[in-house]
Amino acid sequence: MASIMIMVLAVVCPFIPAVGPSGDLLKLECDPAVGIAAHTTVITCNFRDNKDVKISAVSLRKVGQNESIFRHLIAKQQELGDPRFSLENRTEGPSLKINDTMFSDAGVYEYDVVTNRGQASGKFSLSVTAKYKDPIVSAWPQNVTEGGPLDLYCNATEGYPAGTIHWFDRYGTNWTINSILTKTTKDTYSSKSVALSGKLTFKSIDLSLAPFRCIVLNNKYIQEGEKTIQITPAKQNSEEMQESRSNKTNIIAGVMVIGSLIAGLLFALLFFRKGKEQTKFPNISTYAKVDLFDIQPRPNDSLSNIQEIIHSFPNIQPPHHSEVK
């Protein structure tokens, strides 16, 4: 009986006029749908400008296939085809529902609906995505030294289409431009996924930037996952700490000694230059008290001896006398 009803529906439906009592065309409109793998997907459909429409039967076929994927004869309460497909609520409209959505469900569909006011047909497209799982993060080395190297890792799987990974420090600075992202695609008829593997490298880490956050975004840049990476500073033992303090003390002492030597050399140089200038330019006051007229020739002094005495005083010119008696 069920097979006979299906055959009758297939033969009769194309000839049922899509015109209501008022002469208006019965139009079926469906929105494009985006489903998430392993989740329930709703395809929203409605009759435009028509109310009080009662659905008698529906048939759904994927473009490129001859057989219907889903058929529902409401009068007989029969649902045929893939059990994951159904009417969302036949009393409210022709919208469809797909449970446990699969990647193989993606495509373009032709949808036929028979009502008390005639038959209507429409088309819609369905694309399927997959949400990324929570990322897994790690850091190497496990114990980090201030100013030392550090590698951060973030991996996310089972997402589709390909997304991306962004990196942030504790202040919200985006470090993604310094990172490397690897994408690994897995594509089969029933399963598709793109694994993301991110790596952020520091040659000299500033530990004040920690902790870091790894954020996973889907292909529409909507966040789907986040993990925080805590950084563990390396602990120094007592011998290393004592050696570090000793090195600092030695450095400070060396700087003080070198500074003292430089200061002493500068002081000695200034003192030497000052003494040299005083020797080169003696104080004229030393000779100011000397009066050439106080130099009285002795009876035994010759003219040459007197001139020699006068010239022993620098910068002092002897008076011009016509003769010396």
One Martini backbone bead per residue (centre of mass of N, CA, C, O) as a GRO file, in nm:
protein
  325
    1MET     BB    1   0.058   0.063  -0.020
    2ALA     BB    2   0.298   0.257   0.003
    3SER     BB    3   0.400   0.227  -0.290
    4ILE     BB    4   0.143   0.333  -0.424
    5MET     BB    5   0.148   0.617  -0.294
    6ILE     BB    6   0.416   0.707  -0.416
    7MET     BB    7   0.335   0.680  -0.712
    8VAL     BB    8   0.100   0.876  -0.701
    9LEU     BB    9   0.265   1.122  -0.607
   10ALA     BB   10   0.462   1.129  -0.850
   11VAL     BB   11   0.228   1.167  -1.067
   12VAL     BB   12   0.039   1.399  -0.945
   13CYS     BB   13   0.206   1.648  -0.848
   14PRO     BB   14   0.285   1.788  -1.127
   15PHE     BB   15  -0.051   1.848  -1.176
   16ILE     BB   16  -0.077   2.033  -0.944
   17PRO     BB   17  -0.191   2.333  -0.884
   18ALA     BB   18  -0.032   2.648  -0.773
   19VAL     BB   19  -0.345   2.738  -0.692
   20GLY     BB   20  -0.559   2.912  -0.533
   21PRO     BB   21  -0.873   3.039  -0.486
   22SER     BB   22  -0.753   3.340  -0.544
   23GLY     BB   23  -0.499   3.289  -0.764
   24ASP     BB   24  -0.254   3.242  -0.603
   25LEU     BB   25   0.063   3.167  -0.574
   26LEU     BB   26   0.256   2.899  -0.450
   27LYS     BB   27   0.539   2.979  -0.251
   28LEU     BB   28   0.866   2.843  -0.202
   29GLU     BB   29   1.095   2.921   0.069
   30CYS     BB   30   1.457   2.883   0.118
   31ASP     BB   31   1.729   2.884   0.317
   32PRO     BB   32   2.037   2.882   0.353
   33ALA     BB   33   2.254   2.631   0.495
   34VAL     BB   34   2.444   2.570   0.809
   35GLY     BB   35   2.613   2.298   0.921
   36ILE     BB   36   2.701   2.078   1.191
   37ALA     BB   37   2.878   1.833   1.266
   38ALA     BB   38   2.682   1.623   1.471
   39HIS     BB   39   2.437   1.807   1.427
   40THR     BB   40   2.157   2.002   1.414
   41THR     BB   41   1.966   2.091   1.121
   42VAL     BB   42   1.797   2.385   0.995
   43ILE     BB   43   1.554   2.437   0.737
   44THR     BB   44   1.418   2.729   0.629
   45CYS     BB   45   1.065   2.739   0.548
   46ASN     BB   46   0.813   2.904   0.328
   47PHE     BB   47   0.508   3.065   0.256
   48ARG     BB   48   0.436   3.314   0.044
   49ASP     BB   49   0.153   3.491   0.099
   50ASN     BB   50   0.046   3.238   0.283
   51LYS     BB   51  -0.228   3.090   0.453
   52ASP     BB   52  -0.365   2.811   0.566
   53VAL     BB   53  -0.157   2.573   0.521
   54LYS     BB   54  -0.172   2.225   0.433
   55ILE     BB   55   0.016   1.944   0.466
   56SER     BB   56   0.051   1.627   0.288
   57ALA     BB   57   0.341   1.635   0.130
   58VAL     BB   58   0.692   1.533   0.089
   59SER     BB   59   0.998   1.602  -0.117
   60LEU     BB   60   1.354   1.504  -0.127
   61ARG     BB   61   1.622   1.615  -0.351
   62LYS     BB   62   1.931   1.565  -0.481
   63VAL     BB   63   2.130   1.705  -0.687
   64GLY     BB   64   2.216   1.427  -0.908
   65GLN     BB   65   1.972   1.256  -0.810
   66ASN     BB   66   1.702   1.032  -0.849
   67GLU     BB   67   1.648   0.987  -0.559
   68SER     BB   68   1.495   1.025  -0.275
   69ILE     BB   69   1.576   1.102   0.054
   70PHE     BB   70   1.282   1.225   0.132
   71ARG     BB   71   0.954   1.109   0.263
   72HIS     BB   72   0.615   1.249   0.346
   73LEU     BB   73   0.306   1.095   0.451
   74ILE     BB   74   0.078   1.228   0.647
   75ALA     BB   75  -0.184   1.062   0.618
   76LYS     BB   76   0.000   0.785   0.676
   77GLN     BB   77   0.251   0.828   0.855
   78GLN     BB   78   0.502   0.841   0.643
   79GLU     BB   79   0.858   0.768   0.647
   80LEU     BB   80   1.102   0.802   0.393
   81GLY     BB   81   1.427   0.713   0.412
   82ASP     BB   82   1.615   0.917   0.578
   83PRO     BB   83   1.587   0.938   0.930
   84ARG     BB   84   1.729   1.227   0.970
   85PHE     BB   85   1.484   1.327   0.821
   86SER     BB   86   1.250   1.610   0.872
   87LEU     BB   87   0.995   1.774   1.000
   88GLU     BB   88   0.992   2.010   1.227
   89ASN     BB   89   0.678   2.140   1.179
   90ARG     BB   90   0.390   2.075   1.011
   91THR     BB   91   0.197   2.297   1.152
   92GLU     BB   92   0.405   2.555   1.075
   93GLY     BB   93   0.567   2.412   0.827
   94PRO     BB   94   0.831   2.322   0.577
   95SER     BB   95   1.050   2.274   0.762
   96LEU     BB   96   1.368   2.128   0.819
   97LYS     BB   97   1.543   1.831   0.959
   98ILE     BB   98   1.884   1.738   1.070
   99ASN     BB   99   2.035   1.471   1.203
  100ASP     BB  100   2.346   1.419   1.227
  101THR     BB  101   2.532   1.579   1.054
  102MET     BB  102   2.693   1.551   0.735
  103PHE     BB  103   2.915   1.603   0.481
  104SER     BB  104   2.733   1.447   0.266
  105ASP     BB  105   2.490   1.667   0.285
  106ALA     BB  106   2.613   1.845   0.101
  107GLY     BB  107   2.424   2.078  -0.110
  108VAL     BB  108   2.162   2.058  -0.351
  109TYR     BB  109   1.803   2.110  -0.326
  110GLU     BB  110   1.483   1.960  -0.394
  111TYR     BB  111   1.153   2.091  -0.300
  112ASP     BB  112   0.842   1.921  -0.237
  113VAL     BB  113   0.496   2.044  -0.190
  114VAL     BB  114   0.182   1.928  -0.061
  115THR     BB  115  -0.136   2.090  -0.055
  116ASN     BB  116  -0.456   2.239  -0.017
  117ARG     BB  117  -0.331   2.471  -0.246
  118GLY     BB  118  -0.107   2.291  -0.360
  119GLN     BB  119   0.198   2.309  -0.534
  120ALA     BB  120   0.548   2.332  -0.426
  121SER     BB  121   0.874   2.469  -0.517
  122GLY     BB  122   1.228   2.431  -0.419
  123LYS     BB  123   1.552   2.570  -0.320
  124PHE     BB  124   1.864   2.458  -0.157
  125SER     BB  125   2.151   2.503   0.048
  126LEU     BB  126   2.422   2.292   0.191
  127SER     BB  127   2.652   2.337   0.452
  128VAL     BB  128   2.946   2.194   0.621
  129THR     BB  129   3.071   2.199   0.948
  130ALA     BB  130   3.341   2.216   1.201
  131LYS     BB  131   3.427   2.209   1.525
  132TYR     BB  132   3.664   2.288   1.732
  133LYS     BB  133   3.857   2.177   1.956
  134ASP     BB  134   4.018   2.201   2.222
  135PRO     BB  135   4.309   2.317   2.284
  136ILE     BB  136   4.659   2.225   2.286
  137VAL     BB  137   4.916   2.305   2.520
  138SER     BB  138   5.269   2.427   2.523
  139ALA     BB  139   5.615   2.432   2.663
  140TRP     BB  140   5.962   2.532   2.561
  141PRO     BB  141   6.075   2.509   2.822
  142GLN     BB  142   5.945   2.441   3.130
  143ASN     BB  143   6.193   2.605   3.238
  144VAL     BB  144   6.230   2.952   3.250
  145THR     BB  145   6.454   3.201   3.149
  146GLU     BB  146   6.544   3.505   3.171
  147GLY     BB  147   6.622   3.574   2.832
  148GLY     BB  148   6.542   3.318   2.711
  149PRO     BB  149   6.422   3.065   2.542
  150LEU     BB  150   6.089   3.016   2.365
  151ASP     BB  151   5.823   2.770   2.311
  152LEU     BB  152   5.496   2.776   2.167
  153TYR     BB  153   5.201   2.559   2.174
  154CYS     BB  154   4.912   2.497   1.935
  155ASN     BB  155   4.634   2.259   1.913
  156ALA     BB  156   4.380   2.190   1.654
  157THR     BB  157   4.086   1.986   1.590
  158GLU     BB  158   3.807   1.895   1.376
  159GLY     BB  159   3.800   2.125   1.171
  160TYR     BB  160   3.551   2.300   0.945
  161PRO     BB  161   3.703   2.482   0.794
  162ALA     BB  162   3.973   2.655   0.790
  163GLY     BB  163   4.147   2.813   1.031
  164THR     BB  164   4.292   2.983   1.320
  165ILE     BB  165   4.574   3.133   1.511
  166HIS     BB  166   4.605   3.326   1.810
  167TRP     BB  167   4.823   3.560   1.992
  168PHE     BB  168   4.850   3.648   2.351
  169ASP     BB  169   4.914   3.847   2.604
  170ARG     BB  170   4.844   3.993   2.911
  171TYR     BB  171   4.795   4.285   2.743
  172GLY     BB  172   4.679   4.207   2.435
  173THR     BB  173   4.903   4.139   2.252
  174ASN     BB  174   4.966   4.063   1.915
  175TRP     BB  175   5.179   3.767   1.802
  176THR     BB  176   5.107   3.629   1.522
  177ILE     BB  177   5.333   3.741   1.324
  178ASN     BB  178   5.554   3.546   1.494
  179SER     BB  179   5.416   3.297   1.379
  180ILE     BB  180   5.336   2.946   1.311
  181LEU     BB  181   5.119   2.783   1.059
  182THR     BB  182   4.969   2.456   1.041
  183LYS     BB  183   4.791   2.263   0.782
  184THR     BB  184   4.580   1.964   0.807
  185THR     BB  185   4.414   1.764   0.571
  186LYS     BB  186   4.091   1.588   0.590
  187ASP     BB  187   3.936   1.399   0.308
  188THR     BB  188   3.617   1.260   0.296
  189TYR     BB  189   3.299   1.170   0.250
  190SER     BB  190   3.232   1.167   0.586
  191SER     BB  191   3.511   1.338   0.633
  192LYS     BB  192   3.623   1.662   0.763
  193SER     BB  193   3.949   1.823   0.822
  194VAL     BB  194   4.153   2.079   1.007
  195ALA     BB  195   4.462   2.096   1.133
  196LEU     BB  196   4.611   2.294   1.392
  197SER     BB  197   4.957   2.438   1.410
  198GLY     BB  198   5.112   2.633   1.659
  199LYS     BB  199   5.405   2.870   1.672
  200LEU     BB  200   5.590   3.046   1.934
  201THR     BB  201   5.892   3.243   1.921
  202PHE     BB  202   6.163   3.305   2.161
  203LYS     BB  203   6.490   3.419   2.211
  204SER     BB  204   6.394   3.653   2.431
  205ILE     BB  205   6.233   3.645   2.725
  206ASP     BB  206   5.961   3.819   2.884
  207LEU     BB  207   5.801   3.730   3.176
  208SER     BB  208   5.591   3.975   3.194
  209LEU     BB  209   5.400   3.858   2.952
  210ALA     BB  210   5.290   3.660   3.127
  211PRO     BB  211   5.049   3.504   3.009
  212PHE     BB  212   4.936   3.308   2.736
  213ARG     BB  213   4.717   3.308   2.441
  214CYS     BB  214   4.513   3.067   2.269
  215ILE     BB  215   4.323   3.128   1.966
  216VAL     BB  216   4.042   2.985   1.804
  217LEU     BB  217   3.944   3.019   1.460
  218ASN     BB  218   3.740   3.028   1.217
  219ASN     BB  219   3.663   3.109   0.884
  220LYS     BB  220   3.492   3.369   1.033
  221TYR     BB  221   3.636   3.467   1.298
  222ILE     BB  222   3.526   3.271   1.519
  223GLN     BB  223   3.531   3.173   1.829
  224GLU     BB  224   3.615   2.819   1.957
  225GLY     BB  225   3.889   2.867   2.132
  226GLU     BB  226   4.079   2.851   2.459
  227LYS     BB  227   4.418   2.900   2.596
  228THR     BB  228   4.640   2.897   2.873
  229ILE     BB  229   4.990   2.983   2.922
  230GLN     BB  230   5.202   2.886   3.161
  231ILE     BB  231   5.498   3.016   3.317
  232THR     BB  232   5.800   2.860   3.439
  233PRO     BB  233   6.037   2.953   3.633
  234ALA     BB  234   6.356   2.917   3.697
  235LYS     BB  235   6.542   2.766   3.956
  236GLN     BB  236   6.785   2.864   4.178
  237ASN     BB  237   7.042   2.771   4.342
  238SER     BB  238   7.254   2.859   4.594
  239GLU     BB  239   7.518   2.858   4.426
  240GLU     BB  240   7.418   3.035   4.193
  241MET     BB  241   7.336   3.278   4.365
  242GLN     BB  242   7.618   3.326   4.493
  243GLU     BB  243   7.769   3.360   4.226
  244SER     BB  244   7.602   3.600   4.126
  245ARG     BB  245   7.671   3.791   4.363
  246SER     BB  246   7.981   3.779   4.326
  247ASN     BB  247   7.987   3.895   4.040
  248LYS     BB  248   7.858   4.165   4.111
  249THR     BB  249   8.072   4.255   4.317
  250ASN     BB  250   8.316   4.248   4.125
  251ILE     BB  251   8.208   4.452   3.925
  252ILE     BB  252   8.178   4.692   4.119
  253ALA     BB  253   8.473   4.702   4.214
  254GLY     BB  254   8.600   4.747   3.936
  255VAL     BB  255   8.456   5.013   3.875
  256MET     BB  256   8.573   5.173   4.117
  257VAL     BB  257   8.874   5.147   4.048
  258ILE     BB  258   8.864   5.270   3.766
  259GLY     BB  259   8.743   5.541   3.858
  260SER     BB  260   8.977   5.625   4.045
  261LEU     BB  261   9.202   5.626   3.833
  262ILE     BB  262   9.078   5.836   3.647
  263ALA     BB  263   9.061   6.064   3.856
  264GLY     BB  264   9.368   6.075   3.921
  265LEU     BB  265   9.468   6.139   3.635
  266LEU     BB  266   9.311   6.402   3.599
  267PHE     BB  267   9.437   6.553   3.840
  268ALA     BB  268   9.734   6.532   3.750
  269LEU     BB  269   9.699   6.675   3.477
  270LEU     BB  270   9.599   6.946   3.589
  271PHE     BB  271   9.844   7.006   3.773
  272PHE     BB  272  10.062   7.001   3.551
  273ARG     BB  273   9.944   7.228   3.370
  274LYS     BB  274   9.947   7.453   3.583
  275GLY     BB  275  10.256   7.452   3.643
  276LYS     BB  276  10.348   7.509   3.349
  277GLU     BB  277  10.210   7.788   3.317
  278GLN     BB  278  10.359   7.931   3.552
  279THR     BB  279  10.647   7.894   3.429
  280LYS     BB  280  10.591   8.040   3.151
  281PHE     BB  281  10.407   8.265   3.330
  282PRO     BB  282  10.517   8.476   3.526
  283ASN     BB  283  10.492   8.700   3.770
  284ILE     BB  284  10.534   9.038   3.734
  285SER     BB  285  10.552   9.116   4.039
  286THR     BB  286  10.841   9.007   4.086
  287TYR     BB  287  10.957   9.265   3.900
  288ALA     BB  288  10.823   9.537   3.987
  289LYS     BB  289  11.039   9.620   4.225
  290VAL     BB  290  11.234   9.672   3.999
  291ASP     BB  291  11.488   9.920   3.955
  292LEU     BB  292  11.707  10.026   3.728
  293PHE     BB  293  11.814  10.274   3.908
  294ASP     BB  294  11.915  10.072   4.146
  295ILE     BB  295  12.140   9.998   3.952
  296GLN     BB  296  12.466  10.004   4.058
  297PRO     BB  297  12.762  10.054   3.961
  298ARG     BB  298  13.055   9.928   3.995
  299PRO     BB  299  13.373   9.998   3.964
  300ASN     BB  300  13.435   9.705   3.820
  301ASP     BB  301  13.212   9.745   3.619
  302SER     BB  302  13.109   9.687   3.319
  303LEU     BB  303  12.903   9.728   3.055
  304SER     BB  304  12.844   9.423   3.008
  305ASN     BB  305  12.749   9.357   3.298
  306ILE     BB  306  12.504   9.542   3.310
  307GLN     BB  307  12.347   9.422   3.068
  308GLU     BB  308  12.322   9.136   3.188
  309ILE     BB  309  12.146   9.216   3.431
  310ILE     BB  310  11.907   9.333   3.275
  311HIS     BB  311  11.846   9.068   3.093
  312SER     BB  312  11.749   8.883   3.343
  313PHE     BB  313  11.481   9.049   3.291
  314PRO     BB  314  11.190   8.984   3.176
  315ASN     BB  315  11.001   9.217   2.992
  316ILE     BB  316  11.243   9.432   3.030
  317GLN     BB  317  11.330   9.748   2.931
  318PRO     BB  318  11.572   9.943   2.881
  319PRO     BB  319  11.677  10.241   2.890
  320HIS     BB  320  11.745  10.521   2.687
  321HIS     BB  321  12.080  10.602   2.670
  322SER     BB  322  12.341  10.770   2.548
  323GLU     BB  323  12.490  10.717   2.828
  324VAL     BB  324  12.731  10.572   3.047
  325LYS     BB  325  12.901  10.679   3.345
   0.00000   0.00000   0.00000
